[in-house]
């Protein structure tokens, strides 16, 4: 917001409000809890019905939801143009990324066909370009290089001690391994979907993903140097393998094939400037310049016409069979060897797909289901091209896959003489976007040092270790930083910025003033058991107030107040007693006198309950009688005793001469019905009382 706008914005009216405690707030606005559905209701909700079946079907097959509403007039032209451009990119990238995975180039074309069709049916992102990706390809390449190295496929030459690489046998074994790995990745992906694993991507923060992909880009670069220089390098998969491979390449630089190096450099010099110009003038061009496709076609023609392989020893792609191969069952014996790699590939591909999908879903205003993404991942460069050239839906991907299908069936074999150095140049140039992520370091240094630390740790761990081990260590470190942030959050005292209603840290902002008599304390982390003590210490330090001391003083004050209240109650009771005695005529005792007489009876103790209705409302006296009590004989003529029966229970009706009638009294005297209240008769004439003698366990009889 501009400073002028901030100053001109009208201030909110100041409202004086009472400070409430939690208890007072609960009295004014009681907290309500959402009603929990009953078990019967939950069973009813999951009942089988047409609506429930339709909802589940649309959830797992989103194409049934959006395809009937596809706006043909508005989207079809853009999808066709976008699909054609992306299909052209699929050809060079599919062939190039197959080299990263260590499998025949035609396998990369298959990866550009089948996943796109599946995502058309099950995916929810309208703009990502599903297919082979450099990071996923190099992760697969580390598996094939470690389990199926070239040294396992060396055949002896007849009559000599030399050996030669049997590429056909190696490619066949690696394809079987990669197919098994792909099946296992798919199993993990299905499990992630069933477990609603989309929320886990939240823990793969953007600094972690960007640091990981940057380090993976360096792995990809080093893996392509052997094709650029035309040297043979042993395959390594243990930690520090990237540095081992780089050192080996440097030691073999004298063996460089100059023709291969020149071919690579020429391709880079042509592709890189054209791509930069295409990006710069993207708004003015109807479509990006397909420079990669142009270079592939031209270099293939030159290689075929000039015989580069025979004359200069330049390695070429080789046999690209036409047509589709029938599916075969995976070799389950590889499951135990690749299970860890499969899980890492599934998580990385999942995270990259979700990250790219959310970017374009937010840009174009639609919802992305994070549990409907596939771990085959997507290419960043192809996704940008698909969106920039007018792609609006998954139809663009289907059109691109149809173009790839034509290439596989009819055109693929024409690229058998394509030099591998051209594909390596295409891969390296497409890493430009990932290498730009080094600029994150400056931005993170200014904004968030912990995110910067995550980026650096992820980058270094991925460089030093394999991609799968580096990912595991990076995720573990990122989770530790979450705990670290809750343990050491940023505490601050907030003050009001002059002439605004904005509150900022008084230490970081100069023109802030604290409100007199008020301390606004802020913590950047949620308070829970692990940081509660740290929170309290920071509150003491920042506010300058010893909270423990205040709490102790409050407890003492409450205790003193409670004692004073009890003392006041006792004094009030004494005053009432004195006042009552003053109102009694002379000669009236302040308490009933109980005189024993006759024989004791075996019933439980009795109680006398006297309610002074007029004189002392709300007062209640309970006077327990002993085990063998007997009331004194009546002495006052002011009360008349009227016996109603001669049973164990004797109901008596007392009448007051100068006052209202007494309520019923029940006495248990077991033989002696004489009851006397003595001098109380004079006082009873002043007011009405209720006298009730109750033995426990006996029923009332009238």
C-alpha positions as CSV (number, residue, x, y, z in Angstrom):
1,X,0.0,0.0,0.0
2,X,1.3,3.4,-0.8
3,X,2.2,5.7,2.1
4,X,-0.2,8.4,0.9
5,X,-3.0,5.9,0.8
6,X,-2.1,4.7,4.3
7,X,-2.2,8.3,5.6
8,X,-5.4,9.2,3.8
9,X,-7.3,6.1,5.0
10,X,-10.0,7.0,7.5
11,X,-9.4,5.8,11.0
12,X,-11.8,3.4,12.6
13,X,-13.9,5.0,15.4
14,X,-12.5,4.4,18.9
15,X,-14.9,2.4,21.0
16,X,-14.4,2.1,24.8
17,X,-15.2,-1.4,25.8
18,X,-15.1,-3.3,29.0
19,X,-12.3,-5.8,29.5
20,X,-13.8,-9.2,30.1
21,X,-12.3,-12.4,31.6
22,X,-12.9,-15.8,30.0
23,X,-15.5,-16.6,32.6
24,X,-17.4,-13.3,32.1
25,X,-17.3,-13.8,28.3
26,X,-18.7,-17.3,28.7
27,X,-21.6,-15.8,30.7
28,X,-22.3,-13.2,28.0
29,X,-21.8,-15.4,25.0
30,X,-21.8,-19.1,25.9
31,X,-19.7,-21.3,23.7
32,X,-21.7,-23.7,21.6
33,X,-20.4,-27.0,20.3
34,X,-21.3,-28.4,16.9
35,X,-23.6,-31.3,17.2
36,X,-21.9,-34.6,16.6
37,X,-23.7,-36.9,14.2
38,X,-25.0,-40.1,15.8
39,X,-23.8,-43.6,14.7
40,X,-27.1,-44.2,12.9
41,X,-26.7,-40.9,11.1
42,X,-23.2,-41.9,10.0
43,X,-24.4,-45.2,8.8
44,X,-27.2,-43.5,6.9
45,X,-24.7,-41.1,5.2
46,X,-22.6,-43.9,3.8
47,X,-25.6,-45.9,2.5
48,X,-25.5,-47.1,-1.0
49,X,-27.6,-44.8,-3.3
50,X,-27.5,-43.5,-6.8
51,X,-26.3,-40.1,-5.6
52,X,-23.5,-41.6,-3.5
53,X,-22.4,-43.9,-6.3
54,X,-22.3,-41.0,-8.7
55,X,-20.3,-38.8,-6.3
56,X,-17.7,-41.6,-5.9
57,X,-17.5,-42.2,-9.6
58,X,-17.0,-38.5,-10.4
59,X,-14.4,-38.3,-7.7
60,X,-12.2,-41.0,-9.2
61,X,-13.0,-40.2,-12.8
62,X,-13.1,-36.4,-13.0
63,X,-13.3,-36.5,-16.8
64,X,-17.0,-37.5,-16.4
65,X,-17.6,-34.3,-14.6
66,X,-15.8,-31.7,-16.8
67,X,-15.9,-33.2,-20.3
68,X,-19.7,-32.9,-20.7
69,X,-19.4,-29.2,-19.9
70,X,-16.4,-28.6,-22.2
71,X,-16.9,-25.3,-24.0
72,X,-16.0,-26.3,-27.5
73,X,-16.2,-22.9,-29.1
74,X,-14.1,-21.2,-26.5
75,X,-11.4,-23.8,-25.8
76,X,-11.0,-26.2,-28.7
77,X,-8.7,-24.0,-30.9
78,X,-6.4,-23.1,-28.0
79,X,-6.2,-26.7,-26.9
80,X,-5.3,-27.9,-30.5
81,X,-2.5,-25.2,-30.9
82,X,-1.2,-26.0,-27.4
83,X,-1.3,-29.7,-27.9
84,X,0.6,-29.5,-31.2
85,X,3.4,-27.3,-29.6
86,X,3.7,-29.6,-26.5
87,X,3.7,-32.7,-28.8
88,X,6.7,-31.3,-30.7
89,X,8.5,-30.7,-27.4
90,X,7.7,-34.3,-26.2
91,X,9.8,-35.7,-29.0
92,X,13.2,-34.3,-28.1
93,X,12.6,-34.3,-24.4
94,X,11.3,-37.9,-24.4
95,X,14.3,-39.1,-26.3
96,X,16.7,-37.0,-24.2
97,X,15.3,-38.0,-20.8
98,X,15.4,-41.7,-21.7
99,X,19.2,-41.3,-21.8
100,X,19.0,-39.9,-18.2
101,X,17.1,-43.0,-17.2
102,X,19.6,-45.3,-18.9
103,X,17.0,-46.9,-21.1
104,X,16.5,-46.9,-24.9
105,X,15.2,-43.6,-26.4
106,X,11.9,-45.1,-27.6
107,X,11.0,-45.7,-23.9
108,X,10.9,-41.9,-23.4
109,X,8.3,-41.7,-26.2
110,X,6.2,-44.3,-24.4
111,X,6.4,-42.2,-21.3
112,X,5.0,-39.3,-23.3
113,X,2.0,-41.3,-24.4
114,X,0.5,-43.5,-21.7
115,X,0.7,-41.2,-18.7
116,X,-1.0,-38.4,-20.6
117,X,-4.0,-40.5,-21.5
118,X,-4.3,-41.7,-17.9
119,X,-4.1,-38.2,-16.6
120,X,-6.8,-37.1,-19.0
121,X,-9.1,-39.6,-17.3
122,X,-8.1,-39.2,-13.7
123,X,-6.3,-35.8,-13.3
124,X,-7.8,-32.5,-12.3
125,X,-5.1,-30.0,-13.4
126,X,-6.0,-28.5,-16.7
127,X,-2.6,-27.1,-17.5
128,X,0.3,-29.3,-16.4
129,X,2.1,-31.3,-19.1
130,X,2.4,-34.9,-17.8
131,X,5.3,-37.0,-19.0
132,X,9.0,-37.5,-18.5
133,X,10.9,-35.0,-16.3
134,X,14.6,-34.6,-15.8
135,X,14.6,-35.0,-12.0
136,X,12.5,-38.2,-12.1
137,X,14.6,-39.6,-15.0
138,X,17.9,-39.1,-13.3
139,X,16.5,-40.8,-10.2
140,X,15.5,-43.8,-12.3
141,X,18.9,-43.6,-13.9
142,X,20.6,-44.0,-10.5
143,X,18.6,-47.2,-10.0
144,X,19.5,-48.7,-13.4
145,X,23.1,-47.7,-13.0
146,X,23.5,-49.3,-9.6
147,X,21.5,-52.5,-10.3
148,X,22.3,-53.0,-14.0
149,X,25.8,-51.5,-14.6
150,X,27.5,-51.8,-18.0
151,X,30.1,-54.1,-16.4
152,X,27.4,-56.8,-16.1
153,X,26.9,-57.0,-19.9
154,X,30.4,-57.2,-21.2
155,X,30.9,-60.0,-23.8
156,X,34.3,-61.3,-24.7
157,X,35.6,-60.9,-28.2
158,X,36.5,-64.2,-29.9
159,X,40.2,-64.9,-29.8
160,X,41.2,-61.8,-27.7
161,X,41.2,-60.7,-24.1
162,X,39.0,-57.7,-24.9
163,X,35.3,-57.3,-24.1
164,X,32.6,-55.4,-25.7
165,X,29.3,-54.1,-24.3
166,X,26.2,-56.0,-25.3
167,X,23.8,-53.0,-25.5
168,X,20.8,-55.1,-26.6
169,X,21.1,-57.4,-23.6
170,X,21.7,-54.4,-21.3
171,X,18.7,-52.4,-22.7
172,X,16.4,-55.4,-22.3
173,X,17.4,-56.0,-18.7
174,X,17.1,-52.3,-17.8
175,X,13.7,-52.0,-19.4
176,X,12.5,-54.9,-17.4
177,X,13.9,-53.3,-14.2
178,X,12.4,-49.9,-15.0
179,X,9.0,-51.5,-15.8
180,X,9.1,-53.2,-12.4
181,X,10.1,-49.9,-10.7
182,X,7.3,-48.1,-12.5
183,X,4.7,-50.7,-11.4
184,X,5.9,-50.3,-7.8
185,X,5.8,-46.5,-8.1
186,X,2.2,-46.9,-9.3
187,X,1.3,-49.1,-6.3
188,X,2.7,-46.4,-3.9
189,X,0.8,-43.8,-5.8
190,X,-2.5,-45.7,-5.5
191,X,-1.8,-46.2,-1.8
192,X,-1.2,-42.5,-1.4
193,X,-4.5,-41.7,-3.0
194,X,-6.4,-44.2,-0.8
195,X,-4.8,-42.8,2.3
196,X,-5.6,-39.2,1.1
197,X,-1.9,-38.5,1.1
198,X,-2.3,-35.0,-0.6
199,X,-1.9,-33.2,2.8
200,X,1.7,-34.6,3.1
201,X,2.8,-32.2,0.3
202,X,2.3,-29.4,2.8
203,X,5.4,-30.6,4.6
204,X,7.4,-30.5,1.4
205,X,7.9,-26.7,1.6
206,X,8.8,-24.6,-1.4
207,X,12.4,-24.0,-0.3
208,X,12.9,-27.8,0.1
209,X,11.5,-28.5,-3.4
210,X,13.5,-25.8,-5.1
211,X,16.7,-26.7,-3.3
212,X,16.2,-30.3,-4.2
213,X,15.4,-29.7,-7.9
214,X,18.5,-27.3,-8.1
215,X,20.8,-30.1,-6.8
216,X,19.1,-32.6,-9.0
217,X,19.8,-30.3,-12.0
218,X,23.5,-30.5,-11.1
219,X,23.3,-34.3,-11.0
220,X,21.6,-34.1,-14.5
221,X,24.3,-31.8,-15.8
222,X,27.2,-34.1,-14.7
223,X,25.4,-37.1,-16.1
224,X,25.2,-35.5,-19.5
225,X,28.9,-34.4,-19.7
226,X,29.9,-37.9,-20.9
227,X,27.7,-37.4,-24.0
228,X,29.0,-33.9,-24.5
229,X,32.7,-34.9,-24.5
230,X,32.1,-38.4,-26.0
231,X,33.9,-40.4,-23.3
232,X,32.9,-43.6,-21.5
233,X,32.4,-43.2,-17.8
234,X,31.6,-46.0,-15.3
235,X,28.3,-45.7,-13.5
236,X,28.2,-44.9,-9.8
237,X,25.3,-44.9,-7.3
238,X,26.8,-44.7,-3.9
239,X,27.1,-41.4,-1.9
240,X,29.4,-38.9,-3.5
241,X,28.9,-40.7,-6.8
242,X,28.3,-37.4,-8.6
243,X,31.8,-36.1,-7.6
244,X,33.3,-39.5,-8.5
245,X,31.8,-39.3,-12.0
246,X,32.9,-35.7,-12.4
247,X,36.5,-36.5,-11.4
248,X,36.5,-39.5,-13.8
249,X,35.2,-37.2,-16.7
250,X,38.0,-34.7,-15.9
251,X,40.7,-37.4,-16.0
252,X,39.4,-38.6,-19.4
253,X,39.2,-35.2,-21.0
254,X,42.3,-36.0,-23.2
255,X,40.2,-38.8,-24.8
256,X,37.5,-36.3,-25.8
257,X,35.8,-36.9,-29.2
258,X,36.2,-33.4,-30.7
259,X,33.5,-34.0,-33.3
260,X,31.0,-34.8,-30.5
261,X,32.1,-31.8,-28.4
262,X,31.7,-29.5,-31.4
263,X,28.3,-30.9,-32.2
264,X,27.1,-30.3,-28.6
265,X,28.4,-26.8,-28.5
266,X,26.9,-25.8,-31.8
267,X,23.5,-27.2,-30.6
268,X,23.7,-25.2,-27.4
269,X,24.7,-22.0,-29.1
270,X,21.7,-22.3,-31.4
271,X,19.1,-23.5,-28.9
272,X,19.9,-21.2,-25.9
273,X,19.7,-17.8,-27.6
274,X,16.6,-18.8,-29.5
275,X,14.8,-19.9,-26.4
276,X,15.8,-16.7,-24.6
277,X,14.4,-14.6,-27.4
278,X,11.3,-16.7,-27.5
279,X,10.7,-16.1,-23.8
280,X,11.4,-12.4,-24.1
281,X,8.9,-11.9,-27.0
282,X,6.4,-14.5,-25.9
283,X,3.6,-11.9,-25.8
284,X,4.2,-10.9,-29.4
285,X,4.7,-14.4,-30.9
286,X,1.7,-16.6,-31.7
287,X,3.6,-19.6,-30.4
288,X,7.0,-20.4,-28.9
289,X,9.6,-21.1,-31.5
290,X,10.1,-25.0,-31.6
291,X,13.8,-24.7,-31.8
292,X,14.5,-28.1,-30.2
293,X,12.4,-29.9,-32.8
294,X,14.1,-27.9,-35.6
295,X,17.5,-28.8,-34.3
296,X,16.6,-32.5,-34.0
297,X,15.3,-32.6,-37.6
298,X,18.3,-30.8,-39.0
299,X,20.9,-32.7,-37.0
300,X,19.3,-36.0,-37.9
301,X,19.5,-35.1,-41.6
302,X,23.1,-34.0,-41.4
303,X,24.1,-37.1,-39.4
304,X,22.4,-39.4,-41.9
305,X,23.8,-37.6,-44.9
306,X,27.3,-37.1,-43.7
307,X,27.6,-40.4,-41.9
308,X,28.8,-38.8,-38.6
309,X,28.8,-42.1,-36.8
310,X,31.0,-44.0,-39.3
311,X,33.4,-41.1,-40.1
312,X,33.8,-39.3,-36.8
313,X,32.6,-41.9,-34.2
314,X,29.7,-39.7,-33.0
315,X,27.3,-41.8,-30.9
316,X,23.7,-41.9,-32.2
317,X,20.4,-42.9,-30.8
318,X,20.2,-46.2,-32.7
319,X,17.3,-48.5,-33.3
320,X,13.9,-47.0,-32.7
321,X,11.4,-49.7,-33.4
322,X,8.1,-48.8,-34.9
323,X,4.7,-49.8,-33.4
324,X,3.6,-50.7,-29.9
325,X,5.1,-53.4,-27.8
326,X,2.8,-55.8,-25.9
327,X,2.8,-55.4,-22.1
328,X,4.6,-57.9,-20.0
329,X,4.3,-58.8,-16.3
330,X,6.9,-57.2,-14.0
331,X,9.7,-59.1,-12.4
332,X,8.6,-59.2,-8.8
333,X,12.0,-60.4,-7.7
334,X,13.2,-56.8,-8.1
335,X,10.6,-55.4,-5.6
336,X,12.8,-55.8,-2.6
337,X,15.7,-54.0,-4.3
338,X,13.8,-51.0,-5.6
339,X,11.1,-50.4,-2.9
340,X,13.0,-47.5,-1.3
341,X,13.7,-45.8,-4.6
342,X,10.1,-46.3,-5.8
343,X,8.8,-44.5,-2.7
344,X,11.2,-41.6,-3.2
345,X,10.3,-41.3,-6.9
346,X,6.5,-41.4,-6.0
347,X,6.9,-38.6,-3.4
348,X,9.1,-36.4,-5.5
349,X,6.9,-36.7,-8.6
350,X,3.8,-36.2,-6.5
351,X,5.2,-33.0,-4.9
352,X,6.4,-31.5,-8.2
353,X,3.0,-32.3,-9.9
354,X,1.1,-30.7,-7.0
355,X,3.3,-27.6,-6.9
356,X,2.9,-26.9,-10.6
357,X,-0.8,-27.8,-10.6
358,X,-1.5,-25.4,-7.7
359,X,0.3,-22.5,-9.4
360,X,-1.9,-22.7,-12.5
361,X,-5.1,-23.6,-10.6
362,X,-4.7,-20.4,-8.5
363,X,-3.9,-18.4,-11.6
364,X,-6.9,-19.6,-13.6
365,X,-9.3,-19.9,-10.7
366,X,-10.2,-23.6,-10.4
367,X,-9.9,-26.2,-7.7
368,X,-7.1,-28.9,-7.8
369,X,-7.6,-32.2,-6.1
370,X,-4.2,-33.0,-4.6
371,X,-5.2,-36.7,-4.4
372,X,-5.8,-37.0,-8.1
373,X,-2.2,-36.3,-9.3
374,X,0.1,-39.0,-10.7
375,X,3.7,-39.6,-9.7
376,X,4.9,-39.7,-13.3
377,X,5.3,-36.0,-12.7
378,X,5.3,-33.2,-15.2
379,X,7.8,-31.1,-17.0
380,X,8.1,-27.4,-16.0
381,X,9.1,-26.2,-19.4
382,X,6.3,-28.1,-21.2
383,X,3.8,-27.0,-18.7
384,X,4.7,-23.3,-19.2
385,X,4.5,-23.8,-23.0
386,X,1.1,-25.5,-22.7
387,X,-0.3,-22.7,-20.7
388,X,1.3,-19.9,-22.7
389,X,0.0,-21.3,-26.0
390,X,-3.6,-21.3,-25.0
391,X,-4.1,-24.7,-23.4
392,X,-7.3,-24.7,-21.4
393,X,-7.8,-28.3,-20.4
394,X,-6.5,-31.9,-20.5
395,X,-7.6,-32.1,-24.1
396,X,-4.3,-30.3,-25.0
397,X,-2.4,-33.2,-23.5
398,X,-4.5,-35.8,-25.4
399,X,-3.7,-34.0,-28.7
400,X,0.0,-34.0,-27.8
401,X,-0.2,-37.7,-27.0
402,X,-1.8,-38.4,-30.4
403,X,1.1,-36.7,-32.1
404,X,3.5,-38.9,-30.1
405,X,1.5,-41.9,-31.1
406,X,2.0,-41.0,-34.8
407,X,5.7,-40.6,-34.2
408,X,5.9,-44.0,-32.5
409,X,4.0,-45.8,-35.2
410,X,5.4,-44.2,-38.3
411,X,8.0,-41.5,-37.8
412,X,10.2,-42.7,-34.9
413,X,12.5,-44.8,-37.0
414,X,13.6,-41.8,-39.0
415,X,15.5,-40.5,-35.9
416,X,17.8,-43.4,-35.6
417,X,20.8,-41.3,-36.7
418,X,20.1,-38.5,-34.2
419,X,23.4,-37.8,-32.3
420,X,23.2,-38.3,-28.6
421,X,25.2,-35.1,-28.2
422,X,22.2,-33.2,-29.5
423,X,19.9,-34.7,-26.9
424,X,22.5,-33.9,-24.2
425,X,22.6,-30.3,-25.4
426,X,18.8,-30.1,-25.2
427,X,18.8,-31.5,-21.7
428,X,21.4,-29.1,-20.5
429,X,19.8,-26.0,-22.0
430,X,16.4,-27.0,-20.4
431,X,18.1,-26.9,-17.0
432,X,18.4,-23.2,-17.3
433,X,15.2,-22.6,-15.3
434,X,16.4,-24.8,-12.5
435,X,19.8,-23.0,-12.3
436,X,17.9,-19.7,-11.9
437,X,16.7,-21.0,-8.6
438,X,20.1,-20.0,-7.1
439,X,18.6,-16.5,-6.9
440,X,16.4,-17.8,-4.1
441,X,19.4,-17.5,-1.8
442,X,19.4,-13.7,-1.8
443,X,15.6,-13.5,-1.4
444,X,15.5,-16.1,1.5
445,X,18.4,-14.3,3.2
446,X,16.3,-11.2,3.4
447,X,12.9,-12.8,4.2
448,X,13.4,-16.0,6.2
449,X,16.7,-17.4,7.4
450,X,15.3,-20.7,8.5
451,X,13.9,-21.3,5.0
452,X,17.3,-20.4,3.6
453,X,18.8,-23.0,5.9
454,X,16.3,-25.6,4.6
455,X,17.3,-24.7,1.0
456,X,21.0,-25.0,1.7
457,X,20.8,-28.3,3.7
458,X,18.6,-29.8,1.0
459,X,20.9,-28.7,-1.7
460,X,24.1,-30.0,0.0
461,X,22.5,-33.3,1.1
462,X,21.2,-34.0,-2.4
463,X,24.6,-33.3,-3.9
464,X,26.6,-35.4,-1.4
465,X,24.1,-38.3,-1.2
466,X,22.0,-40.0,-3.8
467,X,18.7,-38.3,-4.8
468,X,16.6,-40.7,-2.6
469,X,18.8,-40.4,0.5
470,X,19.1,-36.7,0.0
471,X,15.4,-36.3,-0.1
472,X,14.9,-38.3,3.1
473,X,17.5,-36.3,5.0
474,X,16.0,-33.0,3.7
475,X,12.5,-33.9,4.8
476,X,13.7,-35.0,8.2
477,X,15.6,-31.7,8.6
478,X,12.6,-29.7,7.5
479,X,10.4,-31.4,10.1
480,X,13.1,-30.6,12.8
481,X,12.9,-26.9,11.8
482,X,9.1,-27.0,12.5
483,X,9.9,-28.1,16.0
484,X,12.7,-25.6,16.2
485,X,10.3,-22.8,15.2
486,X,7.8,-23.7,17.9
487,X,10.6,-23.7,20.5
488,X,12.2,-20.4,19.5
489,X,9.5,-18.3,18.0
490,X,9.7,-14.5,17.5
491,X,8.2,-12.6,20.5
492,X,7.4,-9.0,20.3
493,X,5.6,-6.1,21.9
494,X,3.3,-4.3,19.5
495,X,2.8,-0.6,19.2
496,X,0.5,1.5,17.2
497,X,1.9,3.1,14.0
498,X,1.2,6.9,14.1
499,X,-2.1,8.0,12.5
500,X,-3.1,4.4,11.6
501,X,-4.8,1.4,13.1
502,X,-1.8,-0.8,12.3
503,X,0.2,-2.5,15.1
504,X,3.9,-3.4,14.6
505,X,6.9,-4.5,16.6
506,X,8.1,-1.5,18.6
507,X,11.7,-2.7,18.2
508,X,11.7,-3.2,14.4
509,X,9.6,-0.1,13.6
510,X,10.6,3.4,14.7
511,X,7.3,5.3,14.5
512,X,5.3,3.0,16.8
513,X,3.9,3.9,20.2
514,X,2.6,1.7,22.9
515,X,-0.8,2.4,24.3
516,X,-0.5,3.7,27.8
517,X,-1.4,1.1,30.4
518,X,-1.7,-1.7,27.8
519,X,1.0,-4.2,26.8
520,X,0.3,-6.1,23.5
521,X,2.4,-9.2,23.4
522,X,2.7,-11.3,20.3
523,X,4.1,-14.8,19.6
524,X,4.8,-16.2,16.1
525,X,4.1,-19.8,17.3
526,X,1.1,-21.5,18.9
527,X,1.5,-22.1,22.6
528,X,1.5,-25.8,23.6
529,X,3.2,-27.9,26.3
530,X,6.6,-27.9,24.7
531,X,7.0,-24.1,24.5
532,X,4.7,-23.0,27.3
533,X,7.5,-22.3,29.8
534,X,9.5,-20.4,27.1
535,X,6.4,-18.4,26.3
536,X,6.0,-17.4,30.0
537,X,9.7,-16.4,30.3
538,X,9.5,-14.3,27.1
539,X,6.3,-12.6,28.4
540,X,8.1,-11.6,31.6
541,X,11.2,-10.4,29.7
542,X,9.3,-8.4,27.0
543,X,6.6,-6.8,29.2
544,X,8.9,-6.2,32.2
545,X,6.2,-7.6,34.5
546,X,6.8,-10.5,36.9
547,X,3.7,-12.5,36.2
548,X,4.5,-15.1,38.9
549,X,4.7,-12.3,41.5
550,X,1.4,-10.9,40.4
551,X,-0.3,-14.3,40.5
552,X,1.1,-14.8,44.1
553,X,-0.2,-11.4,45.2
554,X,-3.6,-12.2,43.6
555,X,-3.8,-15.5,45.5
556,X,-3.0,-13.7,48.8
557,X,-5.5,-11.0,48.1
558,X,-8.2,-13.6,47.3
559,X,-7.3,-15.6,50.5
560,X,-7.5,-12.4,52.6
561,X,-10.8,-11.5,50.9
562,X,-12.2,-14.9,51.7
563,X,-11.2,-14.6,55.3
564,X,-12.8,-11.2,55.6
565,X,-16.0,-12.6,54.1
566,X,-16.1,-15.4,56.6
567,X,-15.5,-12.9,59.4
568,X,-18.3,-10.7,58.1
569,X,-20.7,-13.6,58.0
570,X,-19.9,-14.5,61.6
571,X,-20.4,-11.0,62.8
572,X,-23.7,-10.8,60.9
573,X,-24.8,-14.0,62.5
574,X,-24.0,-12.6,65.9
575,X,-25.9,-9.4,65.2
576,X,-28.9,-11.4,64.1
577,X,-28.8,-13.5,67.2
578,X,-28.5,-10.5,69.5
579,X,-31.3,-8.8,67.7
580,X,-33.5,-11.9,68.1
581,X,-32.8,-12.1,71.8
582,X,-33.7,-8.5,72.2
583,X,-37.1,-9.1,70.6
584,X,-37.9,-12.0,73.0
585,X,-39.9,-11.2,76.2
586,X,-38.1,-11.4,79.5
587,X,-37.8,-14.9,80.8
588,X,-37.7,-16.6,77.4
589,X,-34.6,-18.7,76.9
590,X,-32.5,-18.3,73.8
591,X,-32.7,-22.1,73.1
592,X,-35.0,-25.0,73.7
593,X,-34.4,-27.0,76.9
594,X,-34.8,-30.6,76.5
595,X,-35.6,-32.6,79.7
596,X,-35.4,-36.4,79.9
597,X,-38.5,-38.2,81.2
598,X,-40.1,-41.6,81.2
599,X,-38.5,-44.5,79.4
600,X,-36.2,-44.1,76.4
601,X,-37.3,-45.4,73.0
602,X,-35.3,-47.3,70.4
603,X,-35.8,-45.1,67.4
604,X,-33.1,-43.0,65.7
605,X,-32.5,-39.4,66.7
606,X,-35.0,-36.7,65.9
607,X,-34.5,-33.3,64.5
608,X,-36.4,-30.1,65.1
609,X,-36.7,-27.8,62.1
610,X,-37.9,-24.3,62.9
611,X,-38.6,-21.8,60.1
612,X,-39.2,-18.2,61.3
613,X,-41.2,-17.0,58.4
614,X,-41.8,-13.3,59.4
615,X,-38.9,-12.5,61.6
616,X,-36.0,-14.3,59.9
617,X,-37.0,-15.3,56.3
618,X,-34.6,-17.7,54.6
619,X,-33.1,-18.9,58.0
620,X,-33.2,-22.5,58.8
621,X,-32.2,-24.1,62.1
622,X,-31.7,-27.8,62.7
623,X,-31.4,-29.0,66.2
624,X,-30.6,-32.7,66.5
625,X,-32.0,-34.4,69.6
626,X,-30.2,-37.2,71.5
627,X,-30.8,-40.9,71.2
628,X,-33.5,-40.9,74.0
629,X,-35.0,-37.4,74.0
630,X,-38.3,-36.3,75.5
631,X,-39.8,-32.9,75.3
632,X,-40.8,-31.1,78.5
633,X,-44.4,-31.0,79.5
634,X,-46.4,-28.1,78.1
635,X,-46.3,-25.1,80.5
636,X,-47.5,-22.3,78.4
637,X,-51.3,-21.6,78.3
638,X,-50.7,-19.8,75.0
639,X,-50.6,-23.0,73.1
640,X,-53.4,-25.5,73.0
641,X,-52.6,-29.2,72.3
642,X,-55.3,-31.1,70.4
643,X,-54.5,-34.9,70.2
644,X,-55.9,-36.4,67.0
645,X,-54.9,-40.1,67.6
646,X,-53.4,-42.4,70.2
647,X,-51.0,-44.4,67.9
648,X,-47.2,-44.5,67.8
649,X,-47.5,-41.6,65.4
650,X,-49.5,-38.8,67.0
651,X,-50.5,-35.9,64.8
652,X,-50.9,-32.7,66.8
653,X,-52.3,-29.4,65.8
654,X,-50.9,-26.4,67.5
655,X,-52.9,-23.2,67.6
656,X,-51.6,-19.8,68.6
657,X,-54.0,-17.6,70.4
658,X,-52.8,-14.3,69.1
659,X,-51.3,-15.3,65.8
660,X,-51.8,-17.4,62.6
661,X,-52.3,-21.1,62.8
662,X,-49.2,-23.3,62.9
663,X,-48.6,-25.9,60.2
664,X,-48.9,-29.7,61.0
665,X,-46.3,-31.2,63.3
666,X,-45.5,-34.9,63.5
667,X,-44.2,-36.4,66.6
668,X,-43.1,-39.9,67.5
669,X,-43.4,-40.3,71.3
670,X,-44.2,-44.1,71.6
671,X,-46.6,-43.8,74.5
672,X,-46.2,-40.3,76.0
673,X,-47.9,-37.7,73.8
674,X,-47.3,-34.8,76.1
675,X,-45.5,-32.0,74.3
676,X,-44.6,-28.8,75.9
677,X,-42.7,-25.8,74.5
678,X,-42.4,-24.0,77.8
679,X,-41.8,-20.3,77.6
680,X,-41.7,-20.5,73.8
681,X,-45.5,-20.1,73.7
682,X,-45.2,-16.4,74.4
683,X,-42.8,-16.0,71.4
684,X,-44.8,-18.2,69.1
685,X,-47.7,-15.7,69.4
686,X,-45.5,-13.2,67.6
687,X,-45.0,-15.1,64.4
688,X,-45.8,-18.3,62.6
689,X,-43.3,-21.1,62.8
690,X,-43.2,-24.7,61.6
691,X,-42.1,-27.4,64.0
692,X,-41.4,-30.9,62.6
693,X,-40.0,-33.8,64.6
694,X,-38.8,-36.5,62.2
695,X,-37.5,-40.0,63.1
696,X,-35.6,-41.5,60.1
697,X,-37.0,-44.6,58.4
698,X,-40.6,-44.0,59.6
699,X,-43.5,-43.1,57.4
700,X,-45.8,-40.2,58.0
701,X,-49.3,-41.0,59.2
702,X,-52.1,-38.5,59.7
